Amino acid sequence: MQHADRFELIRFVKTKSGEVVVDREQKIEGRGVYVHDDPACIAKMKKKKLLAAALKTSVKAEVYDI
């Protein structure tokens, strides 16, 4: 596992309405997940459905197109 400062990471948030969005400013209210800003990390997260598991919701494919 790699460690990084949270400002070097991308934050995905499940909003109160249940939508999953990218929160680059890290200010949106809701349950958040931090991920390395690395295409390999994002691809792994998408392939293994890690974001959906962490946020306990379905995630639209376009969320990963960042």
N, C-alpha and C positions, 0 to 999 in steps of 0.2 A: 504494500500500500504506500502510495506517495503522499506527502504532506505539502501543503502550500498555503500561503496567506489567502484568506477568503477573497481578497480583491483581485487575485490572479485566477479566480475560478468563475465559472458561469453558474448562475442560480436559476433553477427552474422552480416555479411556484404553482401550487394548486390554490386557486382563488376561492373565495367564499361561494362563488357560483359553481365551482367544480371544474372550471376550465384550467388546463395546464398551459402556462405561458413562460417565456424566457424573461427573466428580470435582471437585465444588465446593470441597472442602477442599484439593485439590491434593496429596494424600498417598498415593494408591493407587499401588502399584508397577506398572510396565508402560510401554509406549510411549505417549507422550502427544502430543496436538495441542491448541494453544491457539487459541481463536476469540473474536472480539469478542462481548460479551453484547448483541447487537443482532439483532432478528428478521430484518432484511434480510440480514445476514451468514450467519445460520443457514439461511435459505431458499436462498441462493445455494449454500452448501456442500451442501445436500441435493439441489438440482436438478442440480448438476454432478457429484455423487458424489465430492466432494473428500475427505471424511472417509474413505470406503472406500479411495480411492487412497493417501492418506497413511498409513493404518494397514495397508494391504495385506490387507484382509479385507472380508467383506460386513458391512453395518450394517443392523440392523433399523430400520424406520420409527419405532418408538416412542422410539428414542434421541433423536430430534430434538424430541420433545414435552417441552420443559423449561420 
